[in-house]
């Protein structure tokens, strides 16, 4: 895989428990990102025959190192952007986060309530509570999440590169975190401040008298406020430059100007808010329109139409957010970490695939004529998200380490992304394929005649299909090994076997699905149990447990293997996740129900959730039926003043609501859509 060749490992964080258990695992060969696995034809048939739901249009939810699939349609009052992640504050005081989550900067601490302000930096986030205390989460390498005591009396917050600022109700500023450039040394007198903002290496404070105080890194003059230093009402610190908004609606800029970020477009009037990104700027006009300028390589300055009706803005590393009057958020620009969420609308998806750092979704649109297209997001450094034209006629997708595959209706394969090992060079004839799988740096294709075609890196023999090359019904490409499922239910494995990932446990029979991960493999049996083999550690020999299937090992209908973690989909629509969880890739979002497909990537996970087309009283998890999961949600909200379980809309959540839920007990709108309780949305 390209990361191995370029020798740029990304070591996962490991817990002290994992360190103590590391002696149980011998060091493995140096490894990198990994791959993909597919639900095979037999597994899909198993879903149809044994579950109460079938694969249908759905929405995508992603968690782990890349958080996507969050609902941005309503209820928001504030927005904030970090370099590669985004935050939204809801009117109920809760926070929604999406994008890069490598350091937990999207993992809002519990309880997620009572917040009144948000701020995002490179890899950490800040949130201000209504009681004047600050909550910090994410990277803490420089102590930027260690709020100084006393943690009280704060009225505003700002997050810089790796430092943080808090404004007290007495007008003083508190600073903590990285101070290598003096960005935490507040000039004296530390009084009379009404606003704060932080750039990567410098900080700004706005005084009551309308003047700006600047400190920290000043190589490009970002701390040299132009004269006259008065009449300012708002401030924003960018990459290596600073902005100030005047009372007359004009903007003043100083500092680094390589991308023209200090050249305010004419007319420089009518502005009511400013937002400085790493190297681009957003300005909000009094008429609700946005003006953008500066670096635009990633489209962060291309304001989506219609450009009107906005009330707030936020500029991140290379992406932008805007808040509408209706409480919805619009995002545009770079999406290499999902910071702009799944391209809207998040509906109509029928398949998903998680790669090393990027993801694919297969979408179906149209009523009478179904058009199937591919949507891609995440890392695009090698063009793995640039779907070749025409983007239509696809029936299957596969995301590898840094390349992507799409299977067309005519049986041909389209490949794009990194091609350093020829993994995108489909062998001739490019026809007759019925399934695809993308590994670390190799690719597999299954032909109609049951034979497998393999191409790409072959140093470990992962492209040498064992003889006889016939009778296969499913394929899965791992990092450096490959799996094939035979018609008789047996598995064939080849390629790298340094961790035993090709040693199928006995009896090798009764399998209906396969999944190849980094250095481990999974097989799904007809009885709904999972078999796992291969490495149970990471590449450094630290115990990760990706082969330890949680109990009870039964009721599974689909499997997926990531680099060091594994996913299993249950018949009841819930997901079980196990293995390395340093990026939260095993923390399945709640409610854990209604899922119809899974995919495990490098350090992130994807799931496809069924979208119910009916409104059913008591269906609290939107899976088109009323069952035990709805009871669990109901009891969790019992006697709360509000929540989805408040079915009658008043008097809180009580026995009256439970009676409404019980009235539709076991009603399934998918099975009985004509039931009077099933009201089309």
N, C-alpha and C positions, 0 to 999 in steps of 0.2 A: 504494500500500500504506500501511497506517496509519503505519508508521515514517517514511515520507517526509513524510506530512502533519504528523505530530507533531515532525518534525525532530529525531530522536534517533539520529544515526548511531553505529555501533559499528565503529570503524576496526580492521581486522585488523592484526596485527603482520606486518611484512614484513622479510625478511632483507636483509643488505647486498648480496647478489647481486641481489635483486629491485630494490633501489634503483639499482644500477648499470645494470640493464637497463631502467629506467623510461623512458629516452629513446626506446626503441623503440616505446612505446605512447602515443598521444595521450590526454590526459585525456578521460574519458568523462562523460556526463551523470550528475549525482548519483543514486546508486542505493541500494537497500536490499536487504532480504532477498528471498528468492526461493523457490523452488518445487519443483516436482514433475514427474515424468515417469512414464509408464506403459509397461509391456511390452504391446504391442498383440497383437491376436488372431493376426496372422500370425507375430509373434515367438514366441508360445506354441506355435503349430503347428510352428515351426522347431525349438523345443526338443524337442518330442515326436518329431519325425522324425529329428533328427540327433544326439541325445545319448543316453547310456545311462541317464539318469534322467528322470523326469517330475515335474511339480509335485506335491508331497504335503505332508502335515502336517509342520511343522518348528518350530524354535526361532529366536528373533530374536537377532542380535548387532548392537550399535551401537557406533560409535567416532567420534572427533572431539571436538567440543565437548560431546557428551553420550555418556557411556559406559554402556551397558546390556547386559543379556543375560548377565551373569556368573553363574556357578553358586554359589549360597549354601547348598547343601544339606548340606555336611559338611566336616570337617577344620579348622574355625576354632577359635582359642583366645582371640582378643582382637578387639575392635571399637573403632572411633573414627569420629567424625563431624565434618565441617566444616560451614560454613554450608549448602552445597549439594552436598557430595560425601561419600562414605563410604569407609572403609577396613576391611579385614578381614585379620587376621594368621593364617596357616595354621600347623598344627603342624609342617610341614616348613621353616618359616622364611621362606616366601614371602609376599608381600602381594598382595591383590586389591583393586582400586579401582573405584568406579563413581560415576556422577553427573556433575556439572558438571566439565568439563575445559577450560574456556576458557583457563586459564593453564598447562595441563600438570600440574595437581595430581593427576591420575590416571595419569600416565605414570611408572611406577616405574622408576628407573634400573637398568640391568643391572650386575652380576648380581643378579637378584631372589632372593637366598638369604641365609641367616644372620641374619635380622632377629629381634629379641626383643621389640620394643615399637613402637607406632605412635601418631601424634598428628596431628590435622587441624585447620586453622584456616579462615579465610574462603576464601582462594584458594591456600593452600600446605599442604604436608604434610611431616611429619618421620617418620623411621624410625631406630630404634636398632639397631645391629649387635651381635652377640655379642662382638665385640672391643672394644666401648666407644666406637666411632665413630658419628657421626650422618650420615645422608644426608637431604638436603632437596631438594624439588622443587616447582615451581609458581611462583606470582607472587613476584617478588623486588624489587618497587618500593622497598622500604625496607631491603633487605639482609637480610630475614628468612630467606633461604636461604643466607647466607654464614656458615657455622659458624666461629667464632673458633678460632684456632690456640692450643694443640695440640688437634686433633680426636681426643681419646682420653680414656679414664677416665670416660666418662659412664655413668650407671646408670639415668637416667630422663629423659623429655622432655615438653615441653608446648608446644603451638602456640596463640598468641593470635590476635587479629584480624590484625595484620601484624607481630607480633613473635614471638620464639621463646625458650624457656628450656631449659636443659640442667642436670641435677643431676649433679655429679661424685661419684666414690667417696670423696672426702674430706669430703663433706657441704656443699660450697660450690655456689653457683648461678652459672651463666654465662647472660647475657641478651644478645640482639642483635635488630636490626630497628628498627621504629618506636619512638621514645622521646619523642614529643611530649607525652605525659602522665606521663613519668617511670616508665613501666612496665618499663623496663630498668635502673632504678637500685636495685639490691638494697641494702636497709638493712644497716648494720653492727651486729653482726659477721656476716659472711657465712660462717657455720659452723653445723654441727649440723643441717642440713636433711635430711629423709628423704623428702620428696615435694614436687612442684611442680605448679602448674596456672596456666593463663593465660586471662584473659578478653579481650575486644576491646581494652580500654584499661587493664586493671589486672592485677596478678599476685599470686599467693599462694604461700607456702612453709610447709610443716609441719615443725616442729622435733622433735627427739628427745624433748623433754620434754612433747610433746603440745600445745604452743601454736602459734598461727598468726601468721605475719608477712604483712602486706599492704602493697602499695605501688602507686603509679600514680594513675589518675583516681579521685576520691573525692567527686564532686559529690552522689551519692545515698547516701553512707555505705557504699559497698561495701567500703571498707577499714577500717571501724570494727568490729572483731571484738567481739561482745557478751561481757560479763563473766559468768562467769569464763572467761578464755582459757586453758583447760587441758582435758586429757582427750580431745583430738581424735585420731582415727586415720586420717581421710581428708579431703580437701578437693576442691572443684570450683568454678571461677570461671565465672559465667554472663555474660549480656549486660552488665548494670550492677549485678550483685548477686553475693553470695558464699555458699557453703555449707560447712558443716563437719559431719562425722559424729563423734559422741562414742562413747567406749568402751561406754557403756550402750545403744547402738543408737538413740539419738535424733539428730535433725538440728537444727542451728542455722543460721539464714539472716539476712542483713543486706543492705541496699541497696534498689534500685528494686523497687517492689512493685505496679505498675499492674495487672498481671494476676494478682495473688495468688500470685506465685511464692515469696514469703517466708512464706506461710501454710501451714505443714506440716500436712497432714491428720491427724486424730486416728484411732487412737492413734499418737503419735509415739514408737514403740518398735519394736524388732526389725529395724531396718535394718542392712544389712551393706555397702551400696555406694550411692553417689550420683552423679548426672550432671546437670550444669546446662547447658541450652541457652541460646539467645538470650533466651527469655522463658518457658520451661517447664522442669520438673524431673522427673526420674525417680528413684525410690528403690527399691532391690532389698531385699526382705525375706529373712530367714533361711529361710523356707519355700519360696523360689524364685519368689515372686510379685512383681509390680511395682506400685508406686503412682505415679500421675502427676498433676501439677497445674500450674496456670499457664495461659498462653495456649493455646487449643485451637481457634483458627480453622481450622487446617489438619488437625485431627484427630490432632495429635501426642500427645495425651493419651488417646486411645482405644486402650487396650491390646487387641490382638487376643486372641481366646479360642482355646485355654485359657490362662489366666494362671497358668502354673506351670512348674516345671522349668528356670528360667533361672539362669544363673551370671554374666552380665555385662551391662552396659547402657551406652548412649552416647546423649547428647542433642545434636542438631545445631541448625542454624538454626531450622528448622520441621519437622524430622522426627526420628524416634527409631529406635534399633536395640536389639535384644536378642539375646543369645547363649544358645543352648540347650545342655543337657548333651550332646546328641548331636553338637555341633559345627556345627549349622546356625544361620543368621542369619535373624531376622524383622525386617522394616522396615515402618514405617507413618508417616503424616503427609504433608507436602507432597512432591510428586514432580515439581515444575516443571522440574527439571534431570535427572530420572532418578535422584535420590539414593536412591530406594526401589526402584530396579531396575524391570524390566518386571513388571507385576502377575503374581503366581504363579498357576498354573504356566506356565512359558515353554515351551509345547508346543501343538500343534494349530493353529498359525498357517498360513494359506494365502496371505496377501498382506500387504504392508507399504507404508507411504507416509511419507516424511519431509518435514515442512514446514519453515517458517522456524526455529521453536524448539520445535515439538511433533511428535509422531509418532503414527501409527495402525497398528494391526495387526488384520487380519481373522482371526477364530478360528472353527474348526469343531469342534463337539463332538457327541457322540452316536454310536451304533453303527448302528442301522437308520434312524433319523430324524436327519438331519444338521441341526444348528442353527448358524447362522452369526451371530456377534455381533462387535462392534467393541470393541477395547481401546485406550485412549488414555493417553498420558503426556507429560510435558514442560510447557512454559509453558501456563498456563490462565488468563492474565490477562483474556482476552476470552471465556472459556467454550468455547474450541476443543477442549477435552478432555471437555466435558460432553455425552455422546451422548444425544440425545433418546430418550424412551421411546415405544414398546417397542424395546429394543435386540435386534432379531432380524430375520431375513429379508434381511440384507444380502449382496450378491454382489460388491461392489467398493467401494474406499475411495480418497479423495484428500485429502491434506493440503496446504493452501496456506500463504500467508504467516502469517495468524492466523485462518484459518477452515478448516472441514472439510466434506467431502462424503461421503455414503454412498449407494450405489445399491442399491435394493431389488429383490427378485425380480420384483415386479410392474411393473418398469420406471419406477418413480418415484424421485425424488431427495430426500434429506433433507440439509439444510444447517444448520450451527451455527457459532458463533464470532463474530468481529468482522464487522460488516455495514455499516461506514461508507460503502461504495460500492455497497451493494446486492448484494454478491457472494453473499449467502445467500438472495436473493429469486428463487426458481426461477420462470421464466416459465410461464404457463399455455398449453396443458395440460401438467401434470406427469405425463407418461406416455410410454411407448414408448422410453425411453432404454436404451442397451446399454453405454455407457461414459461415464466422467466424468474430468475433470481440473481441479485447483484451481491457479490461478496466484497471483501476488502479491496482487492485489485484484480479480481477475475469475475467472469460472468458465466451463467449457465442458461441454456434454453432447452426446453423439452419439446420434442417433435410429436406430431400426431401418431407416428408409428411406434411410439414408446421409447425412442432413443434419445440420448442426451448429447448436446453440443456444448463444448466448453472453450473459452478463449480468455486471454489475458495472462497474467503472471502464472508461471507454472514451475517455479523453483522447488516448491514443496510437492509437486505432483497433483495439485488440486484440479488440473485440467485433464488428467489421464483417467478417463472413465474405465472402470474395470470391465472385462469381458464376462458374459455377453452384454453388450450395450443394447438391451431391449427389455420390454416389459415394465418400464418405469411409468409411474403415474404422478409423481411429484418430485420436486427438486428443492434444495436449499443450499445456498452458498454462504459459508462462514468466512472468517478472516483469511485463513489459509487452508481451509479444508472444505470438502463438499459432501453432501448427503443426497442419496436418491432412494425413493420409496418404490418398491416393486408391487405389482398387482397382487402377489401372494401375501402381502403384509409384512415383508421383510425389508430391512434397511441395508443399503450398501453405502460404505463410507470410504473416502480416499483423500489423499493430500497429507498435510501436516498432522502427525500423530504424536508429537512430543509430549502432550499431556493426556494421551489416551482418548482424545476426542473422536477417534475413528474405531474404537473398540466397543462395538455394540454389545450391551449385556445380553446374556442368554435368559430366556428363549428369544431369539430374533424372529418374532412372529406376532401377528395380531396388531400391527401398527397401522394407523390411519392418517397420521400427520407427522411431519418432521420439522425441525428448526435447528439451524447451525449458527452458533454464536462466535464469540472471540476464540476461546479455546475449549468450549464445551458444546455439547449437543443435547437436544431434547427429542423425545419420541412420544407421541400420544397413542395410547392403546384404545382398542374398541370398547373396553369397559370403562373408559373415561379417566383412567389413571395415566400419570406421566412418568416416563423413565428418563433419567438424566445421567450423563457420563462425561468424563473429561476433567478438565481443571476445575477446582473449587476455590481457586485463589486468583489474585491479580498477577500481573507480569513481574511484580517484585516479590512474590511469594507470600503476600499478606492474605489471610483468609477472608474470602468474600461470600462463599456459600451459595453460588449460583446453581449448584446441583442439588441443594437440599430442599426438596419440594415440601412445602408446609402441609401439615395434616389438617383435615382428611384429604388424602390424595385420591379424589374421586369426583365425578361430575364435571370433568373438564371437556370442552368441545373445541378448543383451539389453543395453540402455543406459539410463543415467539421468544427468541434468544437474542439478547443484546451482547455488549462486550463483556460485562461482568454481572449482568442481572438477567432475570428471566421473568416472563409473564405467562399466566394461564387464564383463559376465559372460561368461566363456569356456565353451566346450562341455565342458571337463573339470571344470567346477564351481569354477574359481578366478576371482578378481576382480582386475581391473587398475584402478588409480586414478591420476589425474593432475590437475594444476592446483594451486591454492592449498592449502597444507598447514599453515598457521599454527596450526590447531587439531588437527592430526593426523588430519584427515578422509580423508587418502589413505593412512594407515597401516593396511592391512588386517590384522586380527588373525590370528595363526598358530594352527592350520594353515590355510593359504589353500586350502581344498578343500571339496567337498561343498555348495557354495552353490547355491541354486535361484532366488533373486530378489534384486534390488538396488534401492535407492532413495537418492538423494542429496538432502540437505536444505540448509539455509542454510550451516551450518558443521559438520554432522555427517552421518554415513552409516549406513545400515541394510542388513543383509543377512539373508536368510532361509536358514537352514541345515537341510538334510534331517536328520531324526532316523531313524536306522536302527533297525528293529524286530528285528534279528537280532544275535546275538553270533557274530562270525566271527574266529577266531584269525588274527592278522596284519593285521586291519583297524584300524590305529592311529589313523585320523582319523574313524572312525565314519561312513563313507559307504557302508557295506554291500558293499564290494568290496575286494579286495587288488590294489594296483597300484603305480605308480611313486611316488606321493606317500607311500605307506606305507614304501617303500624309503628315501625321503629322510628321513623321520622316524626310521627305524631307524638309519641311518648317523649321524644327528645325536646319537643316544644311545649309540652303540657303546662298549662296555666300561664304561658307567656302572654304578653299583651298583643303581640303581633307575630306574623310568620305565615308560611304557606299552609300551615295546619289550621289557621283561623278560617274555616270553611264557610261559616255563616256571616263573616264580615264584621261581627261586633261581639261585645261581651268577652273578649279574650278567647283563649282556647280551652274548651271545657267539654262536658258530656254531650252538649248539643252538637258540637262539631264531630265528636266520636260517633254519634248516631248517624250523621250524614255519611261518614266514611263507611260505617257498617252496612248502610243501606245498599252500597255498591260492592260489597265484599265479593271478591273473585270475579267481578265483571271484567272481561277482556275485550276491548274494542277492536283488536286485530282479528280475533276469532269470531266475534259477534258484532260487526259494525252497525247492524240495524237495531241494536239495543237502544231503547229510548234514552238511556243514560249517556250514550255516546253522542255528543254534540260536535259536529264538524267545526274545526277552528276557522 
